[in-house]
Amino acid sequence: MLFDEIHSALPHIKLIERQPLSSLCTLHVGGEAEIFAAPDSIADMEEIFGFVMERNCPVYILGGGSNVLFPDGLIEGVVISTQNLNSIEWRTNLTADVDAGFKLPMLMKELRERNLAGMEFAAGIPGTLGGALMGNAGAGGHGVCELLDYVVAIEADGQTRTFNHSDIEYSYRRCSLAEGKRVIVSARLTFRQATPKDKDVLESFLLRRGSQPHGLHNAGCTFKNPEGYSAGKLLDESGCKGLTVGDAIVSDVHANFILNRGHATGDDVVKLIGICAQRVYDRTGIKLEPEIKIFAPCPLVQ
């Protein structure tokens, strides 16, 4: 068995069999991981990631779970969480080394306490730095990759590699680091001293996020904005608000949010995503691309 093989080779790394995943993602849907691991150090992450990749096992990297969708049932392979890689070390007054599992709200708190700026666009965004980097999370035309000095990642062979800022290509909701088999473990970020204008910008982003749906489990924006369009507006104009599949529902506040009314399944959400994408395509010819990372087959447009 895979569990016994990993445990025998890496006895110091805690493994959990059939770990429920719904409580580890903000949508609160999904089945069980065949094997779940949350390494306590970068060295342990190197070992287990390299071990499972060498055996060509299915492997999923889980950060804060704020923009992921796991399917129902048993998810074969290994789900590796970065939750225990959660430290920050300030190198200068403006520069910090931040682990991949460090939560964005905690990073924003650090910046406020140090009167630093540069990440105002991330105000109110949940999740971890690693996940934010993989999708270049941001708003208002800015993303977290702009702040990078370098990123430390573990490659498929278990070896650690450093990517300098010039090595990384990024754009709206895209980072080239996500296009290979690797796991980000830390990054060096540089900020700037805050000004009164920065504080006004921060408040504007907080106000914008305050208008988004609250009170029910969700995974943030479902789709990326197509160039020149708002995904939320396209979905709204295509009559998606209020659509349901099981206990999954499209928010009537913001059509680009799918909510879990309490007992939605992963399959409910996947089907609803497909219905919404098809409606927009049928009306406009535009193919929406998911912003949520979907670990399940999801035919968007027939």
Secondary structure, 3 states (H helix, E strand, C coil): CHHHHHHHHCCCCCEEEEEECHHHCCCCCCCEEEEEECCCCHHHHHHHHHHHHHCCCCEEEECCCCCEECCCCEEEEEEEECCCCCCEEECCCCEEEEECCCEHHHHHHHHHHCCEECCHHHCCCCCEHHHHHHCCCEECCEEHHHHEEEEEEEECCCCEEEEEHHHCCEECCEEHHHHCCEEEEEEEEECEECCHHHHHHHHHHHHHHHCCCCCCEEEEECECCCCCCCHHHHHHHCCCCCCEECCEEECCCCCCEEEECCCCCHHHHHHHHHHHHHHHHHHHCCCCCECCEECCCCCCCC
